[in-house]
Amino acid sequence: MVYLIFSQLVLRHHPDSGKYLITVEQLLTSEEGSATIQAININDLAIPIHLKKQLEKGQTIALRHNEASIYYYRINAAGILFEIGPVNIEKSQQGTLTLLVVAFYLGLILVVLTLIWPVFRDLHLLQYQAISFGKKPQVLPVKLKSTSKIAPLANTMHKMSKQVIQFINMHQSLSQTISHEVRTPIARMRFAINLENKQRESPYLTLIESDLNEIELIATSYLTFSRIDYLQDKQFSSFASEPFIKDIINGFTLCTTQCIISYQCQSENLFGDKQALKIVFQNLIANALRYAKKEIRLTLYSNEQSHQLIVEDDGPGLAKDFEPLNKFEQKNSNGYGLGLYIVNQIALWHESKLDAGRSASLGGAKFSMYWKN
């Protein structure tokens, strides 16, 4: 449509645009007598063969020498080639043609933008919703018109977001239910074991109590996992590090006497989600207690830009193929798993990661977490 309109405008204002053939009558009636006429040798005129043939047939041709002038050529009855020119081109005609060309391309751009702008607008809205869903999962509303080209994509994202939210809610509810419901039979079994121990001591009862402790630890880990679910808002703040660490360590020293838990704090304040960091400290110390022989060492370094937590023990250390930090898999159970998976997820909250290795000073396992202030 735009091309047809442009073509009509060019033909109306420049009917001879692009044509070389012109009659003498047109030349005499359309141009003022300001041009000179001279005879030239046809061999001195470098033109294509088909133009020479037109000259030989008695036709007049027009050649543009530059942007502002045109020369006309014609062979008379005696076979002499005459050159008429230069004939100046009206600037107004040049300006009109330039404006028509600019108008053509502007119209073409306008048509393209009119067609694709709604698609870009709707895609931008979907991008914003996807980013919001990544930060805090929620059902994505369908804000696009049914006539939109990407309305099917928006409807699909809406359905998928509903399914994801339902799965997350089911997972959170299941984790809480398992962790709470398992505690009741564990408490009854522990009570029965205590009654039996008062009557007689048995190594089998000790093994059963050890298994119950492990089951209770798993249940506690599941409860922790449901608490740190990424549906919850993260609350980052600055708080005193010394009382924070002492409170956590005191909670473990009251429960065990087999290991010495020491700490070295080179920081006055910590920055992050306090409840989440508490889970990190507790899980790392709890894992170390399961394998440490006599000593667990906790070190905290801080400066204006970052914090670093290191937990070491004097146990047997980690296996060479130890990789439970990025995904929760326990094909061959080695005692680690969900607790460290939770720690790694919290580290990701803080734009960090959990590193595992061997302690150079104690010889056992070493876990370190580094995060920015």
C-alpha angles and dihedrals in degrees: 000000000000090000092052092049091049092050092052091050092050092049091048097050099028109029092163096044111137095010125117099184116092134158124235090241090058090048094051095045100040103040131055118241095258097112125095125232122216137162117242137177112263090222089062090061112085104207135138119275094249091057091050089053090053090052091050089053090058097257125140120236130195123214125191110223095181140345093283107039143047131198123209124210132196138162115225128214091274091058096251117142114225126198117206117192169296094275111185118229116229111252091216090063091050091049092049092051091048091051091049091052092049091046090051094055093041089052091048091051090047092053092049092048091048090055100043102032095083089052093051091046093052092044090052090053091050090048091053091049092049092052091049090049090053091053095044120002113232137145108285111231120227103239098160125100118251089242092060116116091230097042091112089055091050091049091050092050089049092053093045092050090053091051092048092050091048091050092048092049091048091048093049093047092047092050092051093045094050094046093049100039095048091058093066098062090039090056091049092049092047090051091051091049091052091052091049092048090056090059099041140348118243131177089217091060089053091053091048091051090050090053090049090053090053092048090049090050090053091048090050090050091052090051090050090048091055091049094055093047109145091239087080121087117251116232112200119191143144119259139166112278102201098061089040094057095041092053092052095047093047089056090059099041090058090058101044137034100177096084135045112226110203129176140194117202119192095171135079096198139023127208123210143064101327097205092046093048089049088058089050093053093044096048094047092049092045091053091048092051091058093061108020118109104200112335141046119183125199120192128183123191124185141173136165093283107037152001131227128196122194125186118186135175139185095236129118092287131226128316118250092245094049108142111143096127104084098041136013107247128140108178089149106026112225099169096266124092130093096031094056091040088058091048091051092050090053089049089055088053087060092047089252140103139225116247123200129199146122124301112242093202103039101026096227134091122321126198123184133182124193123191136165123254 
